[in-house]
Amino acid sequence: MLALRDAIPRAAPLARAEFATLRLRLLKIGARVVEKATRVRIHFASACPDAALVRLLAGRLAAAGP
């Protein structure tokens, strides 16, 4: 959770959020996951307000490695 919060841009409103808020807003999102041989695609609902932030965080955390 610390790495997730550190990866959020400072200008975002969730940059100083508590862990419970991050869990509710970013981790408990309903999405359709499609797994292929070389990639995983996540399809968000059109009304998901934090979809762009989740995409940004996925890219940043994937680049950081395990």
BALOMAR-960018 format. One record per residue (C-alpha): chain; residue number from 1; x, y, z; residue in three letters. Coordinates in Angstrom, 2 decimals. Layout:
<sites>
('A'; NUM; (X; Y; Z); 'Ala'),
...
</sites>
This chain:
<sites>
('A'; 1; (0.00; 0.00; 0.00); 'Met'),
('A'; 2; (2.91; 2.35; 0.62); 'Leu'),
('A'; 3; (4.26; 1.73; -2.88); 'Ala'),
('A'; 4; (0.80; 2.34; -4.32); 'Leu'),
('A'; 5; (0.45; 5.63; -2.48); 'Arg'),
('A'; 6; (3.98; 6.69; -3.43); 'Asp'),
('A'; 7; (3.23; 6.04; -7.12); 'Ala'),
('A'; 8; (0.25; 8.43; -7.11); 'Ile'),
('A'; 9; (1.17; 11.84; -8.59); 'Pro'),
('A'; 10; (1.38; 14.60; -5.98); 'Arg'),
('A'; 11; (-1.26; 16.69; -7.79); 'Ala'),
('A'; 12; (-3.87; 13.93; -7.55); 'Ala'),
('A'; 13; (-6.43; 14.22; -4.75); 'Pro'),
('A'; 14; (-5.62; 10.69; -3.54); 'Leu'),
('A'; 15; (-1.93; 11.46; -2.97); 'Ala'),
('A'; 16; (-2.51; 11.98; 0.77); 'Arg'),
('A'; 17; (-5.40; 9.56; 1.20); 'Ala'),
('A'; 18; (-5.59; 6.98; 3.96); 'Glu'),
('A'; 19; (-5.18; 3.29; 3.14); 'Phe'),
('A'; 20; (-8.89; 2.56; 3.59); 'Ala'),
('A'; 21; (-9.75; 5.25; 1.03); 'Thr'),
('A'; 22; (-7.18; 3.90; -1.44); 'Leu'),
('A'; 23; (-8.57; 0.40; -1.03); 'Arg'),
('A'; 24; (-12.11; 1.56; -1.72); 'Leu'),
('A'; 25; (-11.30; 3.89; -4.62); 'Arg'),
('A'; 26; (-8.53; 1.97; -6.43); 'Leu'),
('A'; 27; (-8.47; -1.69; -5.45); 'Leu'),
('A'; 28; (-12.19; -2.48; -5.21); 'Lys'),
('A'; 29; (-13.07; -1.52; -8.79); 'Ile'),
('A'; 30; (-15.37; -3.63; -10.90); 'Gly'),
('A'; 31; (-13.69; -4.36; -14.22); 'Ala'),
('A'; 32; (-13.57; -7.08; -16.85); 'Arg'),
('A'; 33; (-10.16; -8.74; -17.11); 'Val'),
('A'; 34; (-9.13; -10.40; -20.38); 'Val'),
('A'; 35; (-5.96; -12.49; -20.26); 'Glu'),
('A'; 36; (-4.05; -13.25; -23.45); 'Lys'),
('A'; 37; (-0.78; -15.06; -23.93); 'Ala'),
('A'; 38; (1.39; -11.94; -23.69); 'Thr'),
('A'; 39; (-0.77; -9.32; -21.95); 'Arg'),
('A'; 40; (-3.61; -8.68; -19.57); 'Val'),
('A'; 41; (-6.26; -6.15; -20.58); 'Arg'),
('A'; 42; (-8.55; -4.47; -18.07); 'Ile'),
('A'; 43; (-11.85; -3.03; -19.30); 'His'),
('A'; 44; (-13.30; -0.42; -16.95); 'Phe'),
('A'; 45; (-16.89; 0.76; -16.90); 'Ala'),
('A'; 46; (-17.41; 4.03; -18.74); 'Ser'),
('A'; 47; (-18.48; 5.67; -15.49); 'Ala'),
('A'; 48; (-15.32; 4.75; -13.54); 'Cys'),
('A'; 49; (-13.98; 8.09; -12.25); 'Pro'),
('A'; 50; (-10.50; 6.79; -11.39); 'Asp'),
('A'; 51; (-9.77; 4.69; -14.50); 'Ala'),
('A'; 52; (-7.04; 7.03; -15.76); 'Ala'),
('A'; 53; (-5.31; 7.02; -12.37); 'Leu'),
('A'; 54; (-5.47; 3.20; -12.18); 'Val'),
('A'; 55; (-3.88; 2.94; -15.65); 'Arg'),
('A'; 56; (-1.11; 5.35; -14.63); 'Leu'),
('A'; 57; (-0.43; 3.43; -11.42); 'Leu'),
('A'; 58; (-0.37; 0.08; -13.22); 'Ala'),
('A'; 59; (2.26; 1.40; -15.61); 'Gly'),
('A'; 60; (4.38; 2.88; -12.84); 'Arg'),
('A'; 61; (4.21; -0.20; -10.62); 'Leu'),
('A'; 62; (4.91; -2.59; -13.52); 'Ala'),
('A'; 63; (8.01; -0.58; -14.44); 'Ala'),
('A'; 64; (9.25; -0.76; -10.84); 'Ala'),
('A'; 65; (9.30; -4.56; -10.94); 'Gly'),
('A'; 66; (8.47; -7.08; -8.21); 'Pro'),
</sites>
